[in-house]
Amino acid sequence: MGAGVSGWRLAQAVSKLGHLGVISGTALDQIMVRRLQEGDIGGHFRRALEHFPFKRMAQRILDAYWIPGGKKPNAPYKITGTHTIEGNRWLQELTIAGNFIETFLAREGHRNFVGMNYLEKIQLSHLPAIYGAMLAGVAVIIMGAGIPLEIPAVINALSAHQPATYPIYVTKAGGGDTCLMKFDPASFHEGEALPPLNKPLFLPIVSSVTLATVLKRRIGGEIAGLVVEGPSAGGHNAPPRGKPAYSAEGELLYGPRDEFDIAALRALGIPFWMAGSYGSPEKFRAALAEGAAGIQVGTAFALCVESEIVPEIRRALIRKALAGKGRVFTDPVASPTGFPFKLASLEGTVSEKEVYNARRRTCDLGFLRQAYRKPDGSVGYRCAAGPVAAYLAQGGKIEETVGRMCLCNGLVANIGLTQALPNGGHEPCMLTLGDDYLNIGRFCTAEHPDYSAADVIRILLG
């Protein structure tokens, strides 16, 4: 769900109907500070902060970012700095509060489960993010785009307000090593009372039975279930197994080796949910027949009215798909993570190469920066989608910069929080959807393009 597309409104709508509404946990610190700078329309973020257990922290954040009536339309958002292994204290406070707010609002008005989805690749914000969500009563933690072996230990520690650690991968010449990131909840309480915390369930996302087997062997009973995601899902995909193949246009292709062995998956004895083009009544029934506990659906919900995608952009995507002109391209190099990434085509967005090539390369949010070992042994940070000269000076290779795009700014732009640029322009949108986008007509028509999360659930359940 990119950054903020599945926000508290969508998660709340799904959870109220008895299913698991899931919040996208990416960049919630930046989404919070930008919503506050927009004036906090509706007062939702301020209402959530009234329930935040750490009152001094909440007041500091409001004093720093809330602008009554909102900032001037072409004024840039304040830049907050970037996360580090040592821990940027201010950013950690923002991350705790941002994750609390989204979880609190998603849970407001009902007693059903709400989940949070994180990317393992965005390692530097994991500890404060999970803690913030737990402070608001998140029930399920979902994580993909990596191998999240350490997350159960993190959940166990934070549920008791105890210090937690997380190994951060650091690349270096000839290989890599890890640095241990530390996070102590006690340093954020400032003497205020601590609420009791429940321990959320953990659902890792897997792209192969091999990975599922590794997780079961090394984590065991700490796994409540698996989300089994195929390469037709939106966002980041796992690389194809075997030698990669490409279309004439350079799109990464997947083959039979990338299909799941459902029988082997069932044999693991762990509940599982199927994902990746399962957003139809037929695929839902097929998943249940194969022994799945259910399905995970992204694309259909990403285009419903509760989604945070800018309404004009959402409707333009729907019109394009209904006209038979929708396109999703699996780009092998767009993401600086090295993972394949799905790009939905729409005029005026980064799917048009000239739009993206006109953008000045910068790395001001830094969620996908890579930690690397400097010659003196210290740790630095670099991003292949940032300025090329800086990346090369930091030991990167020129070929690693070709075709890379700034996912951080592009994904946040999709929800109307696009950064204003010095030349008077704005960061372009970067839209990601799954292959099932082409079948969005099962939920809407050209005459009635707007549909709700309730419509999606009603149709999927038949």
Secondary structure as a PSIPRED ss2 file (coil, helix, strand):
# PSIPRED VFORMAT (PSIPRED V4.0)

   1 M C   1.000  0.000  0.000
   2 G C   1.000  0.000  0.000
   3 A C   1.000  0.000  0.000
   4 G C   1.000  0.000  0.000
   5 V C   1.000  0.000  0.000
   6 S C   1.000  0.000  0.000
   7 G C   1.000  0.000  0.000
   8 W H   0.000  1.000  0.000
   9 R H   0.000  1.000  0.000
  10 L H   0.000  1.000  0.000
  11 A H   0.000  1.000  0.000
  12 Q H   0.000  1.000  0.000
  13 A H   0.000  1.000  0.000
  14 V H   0.000  1.000  0.000
  15 S H   0.000  1.000  0.000
  16 K H   0.000  1.000  0.000
  17 L C   1.000  0.000  0.000
  18 G C   1.000  0.000  0.000
  19 H C   1.000  0.000  0.000
  20 L C   1.000  0.000  0.000
  21 G E   0.000  0.000  1.000
  22 V E   0.000  0.000  1.000
  23 I E   0.000  0.000  1.000
  24 S E   0.000  0.000  1.000
  25 G C   1.000  0.000  0.000
  26 T C   1.000  0.000  0.000
  27 A C   1.000  0.000  0.000
  28 L H   0.000  1.000  0.000
  29 D H   0.000  1.000  0.000
  30 Q H   0.000  1.000  0.000
  31 I H   0.000  1.000  0.000
  32 M H   0.000  1.000  0.000
  33 V H   0.000  1.000  0.000
  34 R H   0.000  1.000  0.000
  35 R H   0.000  1.000  0.000
  36 L H   0.000  1.000  0.000
  37 Q H   0.000  1.000  0.000
  38 E C   1.000  0.000  0.000
  39 G C   1.000  0.000  0.000
  40 D C   1.000  0.000  0.000
  41 I H   0.000  1.000  0.000
  42 G H   0.000  1.000  0.000
  43 G H   0.000  1.000  0.000
  44 H H   0.000  1.000  0.000
  45 F H   0.000  1.000  0.000
  46 R H   0.000  1.000  0.000
  47 R H   0.000  1.000  0.000
  48 A H   0.000  1.000  0.000
  49 L H   0.000  1.000  0.000
  50 E H   0.000  1.000  0.000
  51 H C   1.000  0.000  0.000
  52 F C   1.000  0.000  0.000
  53 P C   1.000  0.000  0.000
  54 F C   1.000  0.000  0.000
  55 K H   0.000  1.000  0.000
  56 R H   0.000  1.000  0.000
  57 M H   0.000  1.000  0.000
  58 A H   0.000  1.000  0.000
  59 Q H   0.000  1.000  0.000
  60 R H   0.000  1.000  0.000
  61 I H   0.000  1.000  0.000
  62 L H   0.000  1.000  0.000
  63 D H   0.000  1.000  0.000
  64 A H   0.000  1.000  0.000
  65 Y H   0.000  1.000  0.000
  66 W C   1.000  0.000  0.000
  67 I C   1.000  0.000  0.000
  68 P C   1.000  0.000  0.000
  69 G C   1.000  0.000  0.000
  70 G C   1.000  0.000  0.000
  71 K C   1.000  0.000  0.000
  72 K C   1.000  0.000  0.000
  73 P C   1.000  0.000  0.000
  74 N C   1.000  0.000  0.000
  75 A C   1.000  0.000  0.000
  76 P C   1.000  0.000  0.000
  77 Y C   1.000  0.000  0.000
  78 K C   1.000  0.000  0.000
  79 I C   1.000  0.000  0.000
  80 T C   1.000  0.000  0.000
  81 G C   1.000  0.000  0.000
  82 T C   1.000  0.000  0.000
  83 H C   1.000  0.000  0.000
  84 T C   1.000  0.000  0.000
  85 I C   1.000  0.000  0.000
  86 E C   1.000  0.000  0.000
  87 G C   1.000  0.000  0.000
  88 N C   1.000  0.000  0.000
  89 R H   0.000  1.000  0.000
  90 W H   0.000  1.000  0.000
  91 L H   0.000  1.000  0.000
  92 Q H   0.000  1.000  0.000
  93 E H   0.000  1.000  0.000
  94 L H   0.000  1.000  0.000
  95 T H   0.000  1.000  0.000
  96 I H   0.000  1.000  0.000
  97 A H   0.000  1.000  0.000
  98 G H   0.000  1.000  0.000
  99 N H   0.000  1.000  0.000
 100 F H   0.000  1.000  0.000
 101 I H   0.000  1.000  0.000
 102 E H   0.000  1.000  0.000
 103 T H   0.000  1.000  0.000
 104 F H   0.000  1.000  0.000
 105 L H   0.000  1.000  0.000
 106 A H   0.000  1.000  0.000
 107 R H   0.000  1.000  0.000
 108 E C   1.000  0.000  0.000
 109 G C   1.000  0.000  0.000
 110 H C   1.000  0.000  0.000
 111 R C   1.000  0.000  0.000
 112 N C   1.000  0.000  0.000
 113 F C   1.000  0.000  0.000
 114 V E   0.000  0.000  1.000
 115 G E   0.000  0.000  1.000
 116 M E   0.000  0.000  1.000
 117 N E   0.000  0.000  1.000
 118 Y E   0.000  0.000  1.000
 119 L E   0.000  0.000  1.000
 120 E C   1.000  0.000  0.000
 121 K C   1.000  0.000  0.000
 122 I C   1.000  0.000  0.000
 123 Q H   0.000  1.000  0.000
 124 L H   0.000  1.000  0.000
 125 S H   0.000  1.000  0.000
 126 H H   0.000  1.000  0.000
 127 L H   0.000  1.000  0.000
 128 P H   0.000  1.000  0.000
 129 A H   0.000  1.000  0.000
 130 I H   0.000  1.000  0.000
 131 Y H   0.000  1.000  0.000
 132 G H   0.000  1.000  0.000
 133 A H   0.000  1.000  0.000
 134 M H   0.000  1.000  0.000
 135 L H   0.000  1.000  0.000
 136 A C   1.000  0.000  0.000
 137 G C   1.000  0.000  0.000
 138 V C   1.000  0.000  0.000
 139 A C   1.000  0.000  0.000
 140 V E   0.000  0.000  1.000
 141 I E   0.000  0.000  1.000
 142 I E   0.000  0.000  1.000
 143 M E   0.000  0.000  1.000
 144 G E   0.000  0.000  1.000
 145 A C   1.000  0.000  0.000
 146 G C   1.000  0.000  0.000
 147 I C   1.000  0.000  0.000
 148 P C   1.000  0.000  0.000
 149 L C   1.000  0.000  0.000
 150 E C   1.000  0.000  0.000
 151 I H   0.000  1.000  0.000
 152 P H   0.000  1.000  0.000
 153 A H   0.000  1.000  0.000
 154 V H   0.000  1.000  0.000
 155 I H   0.000  1.000  0.000
 156 N H   0.000  1.000  0.000
 157 A H   0.000  1.000  0.000
 158 L H   0.000  1.000  0.000
 159 S C   1.000  0.000  0.000
 160 A C   1.000  0.000  0.000
 161 H C   1.000  0.000  0.000
 162 Q C   1.000  0.000  0.000
 163 P C   1.000  0.000  0.000
 164 A E   0.000  0.000  1.000
 165 T E   0.000  0.000  1.000
 166 Y E   0.000  0.000  1.000
 167 P E   0.000  0.000  1.000
 168 I E   0.000  0.000  1.000
 169 Y E   0.000  0.000  1.000
 170 V E   0.000  0.000  1.000
 171 T E   0.000  0.000  1.000
 172 K E   0.000  0.000  1.000
 173 A C   1.000  0.000  0.000
 174 G C   1.000  0.000  0.000
 175 G E   0.000  0.000  1.000
 176 G E   0.000  0.000  1.000
 177 D E   0.000  0.000  1.000
 178 T E   0.000  0.000  1.000
 179 C E   0.000  0.000  1.000
 180 L E   0.000  0.000  1.000
 181 M E   0.000  0.000  1.000
 182 K E   0.000  0.000  1.000
 183 F E   0.000  0.000  1.000
 184 D C   1.000  0.000  0.000
 185 P C   1.000  0.000  0.000
 186 A H   0.000  1.000  0.000
 187 S H   0.000  1.000  0.000
 188 F H   0.000  1.000  0.000
 189 H H   0.000  1.000  0.000
 190 E C   1.000  0.000  0.000
 191 G C   1.000  0.000  0.000
 192 E C   1.000  0.000  0.000
 193 A C   1.000  0.000  0.000
 194 L C   1.000  0.000  0.000
 195 P C   1.000  0.000  0.000
 196 P C   1.000  0.000  0.000
 197 L C   1.000  0.000  0.000
 198 N C   1.000  0.000  0.000
 199 K C   1.000  0.000  0.000
 200 P C   1.000  0.000  0.000
 201 L E   0.000  0.000  1.000
 202 F E   0.000  0.000  1.000
 203 L E   0.000  0.000  1.000
 204 P E   0.000  0.000  1.000
 205 I E   0.000  0.000  1.000
 206 V E   0.000  0.000  1.000
 207 S C   1.000  0.000  0.000
 208 S C   1.000  0.000  0.000
 209 V H   0.000  1.000  0.000
 210 T H   0.000  1.000  0.000
 211 L H   0.000  1.000  0.000
 212 A H   0.000  1.000  0.000
 213 T H   0.000  1.000  0.000
 214 V H   0.000  1.000  0.000
 215 L H   0.000  1.000  0.000
 216 K H   0.000  1.000  0.000
 217 R H   0.000  1.000  0.000
 218 R H   0.000  1.000  0.000
 219 I H   0.000  1.000  0.000
 220 G H   0.000  1.000  0.000
 221 G H   0.000  1.000  0.000
 222 E H   0.000  1.000  0.000
 223 I C   1.000  0.000  0.000
 224 A C   1.000  0.000  0.000
 225 G C   1.000  0.000  0.000
 226 L E   0.000  0.000  1.000
 227 V E   0.000  0.000  1.000
 228 V E   0.000  0.000  1.000
 229 E E   0.000  0.000  1.000
 230 G C   1.000  0.000  0.000
 231 P C   1.000  0.000  0.000
 232 S C   1.000  0.000  0.000
 233 A C   1.000  0.000  0.000
 234 G C   1.000  0.000  0.000
 235 G C   1.000  0.000  0.000
 236 H E   0.000  0.000  1.000
 237 N C   1.000  0.000  0.000
 238 A C   1.000  0.000  0.000
 239 P C   1.000  0.000  0.000
 240 P C   1.000  0.000  0.000
 241 R C   1.000  0.000  0.000
 242 G C   1.000  0.000  0.000
 243 K C   1.000  0.000  0.000
 244 P C   1.000  0.000  0.000
 245 A E   0.000  0.000  1.000
 246 Y E   0.000  0.000  1.000
 247 S C   1.000  0.000  0.000
 248 A C   1.000  0.000  0.000
 249 E C   1.000  0.000  0.000
 250 G C   1.000  0.000  0.000
 251 E C   1.000  0.000  0.000
 252 L E   0.000  0.000  1.000
 253 L E   0.000  0.000  1.000
 254 Y C   1.000  0.000  0.000
 255 G C   1.000  0.000  0.000
 256 P H   0.000  1.000  0.000
 257 R H   0.000  1.000  0.000
 258 D H   0.000  1.000  0.000
 259 E C   1.000  0.000  0.000
 260 F C   1.000  0.000  0.000
 261 D C   1.000  0.000  0.000
 262 I H   0.000  1.000  0.000
 263 A H   0.000  1.000  0.000
 264 A H   0.000  1.000  0.000
 265 L H   0.000  1.000  0.000
 266 R H   0.000  1.000  0.000
 267 A H   0.000  1.000  0.000
 268 L C   1.000  0.000  0.000
 269 G C   1.000  0.000  0.000
 270 I C   1.000  0.000  0.000
 271 P C   1.000  0.000  0.000
 272 F E   0.000  0.000  1.000
 273 W E   0.000  0.000  1.000
 274 M E   0.000  0.000  1.000
 275 A E   0.000  0.000  1.000
 276 G C   1.000  0.000  0.000
 277 S C   1.000  0.000  0.000
 278 Y C   1.000  0.000  0.000
 279 G C   1.000  0.000  0.000
 280 S C   1.000  0.000  0.000
 281 P H   0.000  1.000  0.000
 282 E H   0.000  1.000  0.000
 283 K H   0.000  1.000  0.000
 284 F H   0.000  1.000  0.000
 285 R H   0.000  1.000  0.000
 286 A H   0.000  1.000  0.000
 287 A H   0.000  1.000  0.000
 288 L H   0.000  1.000  0.000
 289 A H   0.000  1.000  0.000
 290 E C   1.000  0.000  0.000
 291 G C   1.000  0.000  0.000
 292 A C   1.000  0.000  0.000
 293 A C   1.000  0.000  0.000
 294 G E   0.000  0.000  1.000
 295 I E   0.000  0.000  1.000
 296 Q E   0.000  0.000  1.000
 297 V C   1.000  0.000  0.000
 298 G C   1.000  0.000  0.000
 299 T H   0.000  1.000  0.000
 300 A H   0.000  1.000  0.000
 301 F H   0.000  1.000  0.000
 302 A H   0.000  1.000  0.000
 303 L C   1.000  0.000  0.000
 304 C C   1.000  0.000  0.000
 305 V C   1.000  0.000  0.000
 306 E C   1.000  0.000  0.000
 307 S C   1.000  0.000  0.000
 308 E C   1.000  0.000  0.000
 309 I C   1.000  0.000  0.000
 310 V C   1.000  0.000  0.000
 311 P H   0.000  1.000  0.000
 312 E H   0.000  1.000  0.000
 313 I H   0.000  1.000  0.000
 314 R H   0.000  1.000  0.000
 315 R H   0.000  1.000  0.000
 316 A H   0.000  1.000  0.000
 317 L H   0.000  1.000  0.000
 318 I H   0.000  1.000  0.000
 319 R H   0.000  1.000  0.000
 320 K H   0.000  1.000  0.000
 321 A H   0.000  1.000  0.000
 322 L H   0.000  1.000  0.000
 323 A C   1.000  0.000  0.000
 324 G C   1.000  0.000  0.000
 325 K C   1.000  0.000  0.000
 326 G C   1.000  0.000  0.000
 327 R C   1.000  0.000  0.000
 328 V E   0.000  0.000  1.000
 329 F E   0.000  0.000  1.000
 330 T E   0.000  0.000  1.000
 331 D E   0.000  0.000  1.000
 332 P C   1.000  0.000  0.000
 333 V C   1.000  0.000  0.000
 334 A C   1.000  0.000  0.000
 335 S C   1.000  0.000  0.000
 336 P C   1.000  0.000  0.000
 337 T C   1.000  0.000  0.000
 338 G C   1.000  0.000  0.000
 339 F C   1.000  0.000  0.000
 340 P C   1.000  0.000  0.000
 341 F E   0.000  0.000  1.000
 342 K E   0.000  0.000  1.000
 343 L E   0.000  0.000  1.000
 344 A E   0.000  0.000  1.000
 345 S C   1.000  0.000  0.000
 346 L C   1.000  0.000  0.000
 347 E C   1.000  0.000  0.000
 348 G C   1.000  0.000  0.000
 349 T C   1.000  0.000  0.000
 350 V C   1.000  0.000  0.000
 351 S C   1.000  0.000  0.000
 352 E C   1.000  0.000  0.000
 353 K H   0.000  1.000  0.000
 354 E H   0.000  1.000  0.000
 355 V H   0.000  1.000  0.000
 356 Y H   0.000  1.000  0.000
 357 N H   0.000  1.000  0.000
 358 A C   1.000  0.000  0.000
 359 R C   1.000  0.000  0.000
 360 R C   1.000  0.000  0.000
 361 R C   1.000  0.000  0.000
 362 T C   1.000  0.000  0.000
 363 C C   1.000  0.000  0.000
 364 D C   1.000  0.000  0.000
 365 L C   1.000  0.000  0.000
 366 G C   1.000  0.000  0.000
 367 F C   1.000  0.000  0.000
 368 L C   1.000  0.000  0.000
 369 R C   1.000  0.000  0.000
 370 Q E   0.000  0.000  1.000
 371 A E   0.000  0.000  1.000
 372 Y E   0.000  0.000  1.000
 373 R E   0.000  0.000  1.000
 374 K C   1.000  0.000  0.000
 375 P C   1.000  0.000  0.000
 376 D C   1.000  0.000  0.000
 377 G C   1.000  0.000  0.000
 378 S C   1.000  0.000  0.000
 379 V E   0.000  0.000  1.000
 380 G E   0.000  0.000  1.000
 381 Y E   0.000  0.000  1.000
 382 R E   0.000  0.000  1.000
 383 C C   1.000  0.000  0.000
 384 A C   1.000  0.000  0.000
 385 A C   1.000  0.000  0.000
 386 G C   1.000  0.000  0.000
 387 P C   1.000  0.000  0.000
 388 V H   0.000  1.000  0.000
 389 A H   0.000  1.000  0.000
 390 A H   0.000  1.000  0.000
 391 Y H   0.000  1.000  0.000
 392 L H   0.000  1.000  0.000
 393 A H   0.000  1.000  0.000
 394 Q C   1.000  0.000  0.000
 395 G C   1.000  0.000  0.000
 396 G C   1.000  0.000  0.000
 397 K C   1.000  0.000  0.000
 398 I H   0.000  1.000  0.000
 399 E H   0.000  1.000  0.000
 400 E H   0.000  1.000  0.000
 401 T C   1.000  0.000  0.000
 402 V C   1.000  0.000  0.000
 403 G C   1.000  0.000  0.000
 404 R C   1.000  0.000  0.000
 405 M C   1.000  0.000  0.000
 406 C C   1.000  0.000  0.000
 407 L H   0.000  1.000  0.000
 408 C H   0.000  1.000  0.000
 409 N H   0.000  1.000  0.000
 410 G H   0.000  1.000  0.000
 411 L H   0.000  1.000  0.000
 412 V H   0.000  1.000  0.000
 413 A H   0.000  1.000  0.000
 414 N C   1.000  0.000  0.000
 415 I C   1.000  0.000  0.000
 416 G C   1.000  0.000  0.000
 417 L C   1.000  0.000  0.000
 418 T C   1.000  0.000  0.000
 419 Q C   1.000  0.000  0.000
 420 A E   0.000  0.000  1.000
 421 L C   1.000  0.000  0.000
 422 P C   1.000  0.000  0.000
 423 N C   1.000  0.000  0.000
 424 G C   1.000  0.000  0.000
 425 G C   1.000  0.000  0.000
 426 H E   0.000  0.000  1.000
 427 E C   1.000  0.000  0.000
 428 P C   1.000  0.000  0.000
 429 C C   1.000  0.000  0.000
 430 M C   1.000  0.000  0.000
 431 L C   1.000  0.000  0.000
 432 T C   1.000  0.000  0.000
 433 L C   1.000  0.000  0.000
 434 G C   1.000  0.000  0.000
 435 D H   0.000  1.000  0.000
 436 D H   0.000  1.000  0.000
 437 Y H   0.000  1.000  0.000
 438 L H   0.000  1.000  0.000
 439 N H   0.000  1.000  0.000
 440 I H   0.000  1.000  0.000
 441 G H   0.000  1.000  0.000
 442 R H   0.000  1.000  0.000
 443 F C   1.000  0.000  0.000
 444 C C   1.000  0.000  0.000
 445 T C   1.000  0.000  0.000
 446 A C   1.000  0.000  0.000
 447 E C   1.000  0.000  0.000
 448 H C   1.000  0.000  0.000
 449 P C   1.000  0.000  0.000
 450 D C   1.000  0.000  0.000
 451 Y C   1.000  0.000  0.000
 452 S C   1.000  0.000  0.000
 453 A H   0.000  1.000  0.000
 454 A H   0.000  1.000  0.000
 455 D H   0.000  1.000  0.000
 456 V H   0.000  1.000  0.000
 457 I H   0.000  1.000  0.000
 458 R H   0.000  1.000  0.000
 459 I H   0.000  1.000  0.000
 460 L H   0.000  1.000  0.000
 461 L C   1.000  0.000  0.000
 462 G C   1.000  0.000  0.000
